[in-house]
Amino acid sequence: GSMEDTLLIGDHLLVDKLAFAPAGAVTKNLLPYSEPHRGDIIVFRYPVDIKQTFVKRVMGVPGDHIHLENKHVWLNGHMLDEPYVVHKTDYIDSYRDNFPNDPNTPLLGGAPAMLQQAKNGDVVVPPNFFFAMGDNRDQSLDSRYWGFVPRENIIGKPLIIYWSYDASTEDLSSPGATIPHLIDVITHFPTKTRWARTFRLIHSYPVK
């Protein structure tokens, strides 16, 4: 849900795990390895609990200075144009939307330490880390709350939506939901499959 409307709950993704893999002495000349760039959508192990897999958009790479001002992201001194972002709340949250600011709720993982690195109102991305945010900006548990994404946590990048099924997060992930969800798929496959999203390519957006 944090990546709506770029990605929807129920989108099944084919992930390229080679793109960001460590390049070997020989394979680095044969395969198109690269570092994550701003605007890339990445799949990574959640730093607070590596058993969970998250999908977010890279907003900052090592050395970048980032802050938010009334929901707008400022990167290295200029405000970004972000056509992929949706806002689903009208109010301003002092921490979420004017980041970094004093948090009004307890934060997770490394976020407090990250705030201590703020310089002149900006968070500075350290070496071998990335700052990631969801496109559903008001409803995203992201780097604002738990800190930076370590480079080694990044698994790859999604390439294509190979199937999209209209189901809730609870139907897809809650314990004991497998059999009811399977029955639902068998019963409603033609009507609840989002055919228009099937085989849709997932593109990065140049964030500069």
Secondary structure, DSSP 8 states (H G I E B T S, - for coil): -TTTTTS-TTEEEEEESSTTS---TTGGGTS------TT-EEEEE-TT-TTSEEEEEEEE-TT-EEEEETTEEEETTEE---TT-B----S--TTTTS-SS--SS---TTHHHHHHT-BTTBEE--TTEEEEE-SBGGG---HHHH--EEGGGEEEEEEEEEEEB---HHHHHSTT-HHHHHHHHHHHHHHHB-GGGTTEE-------
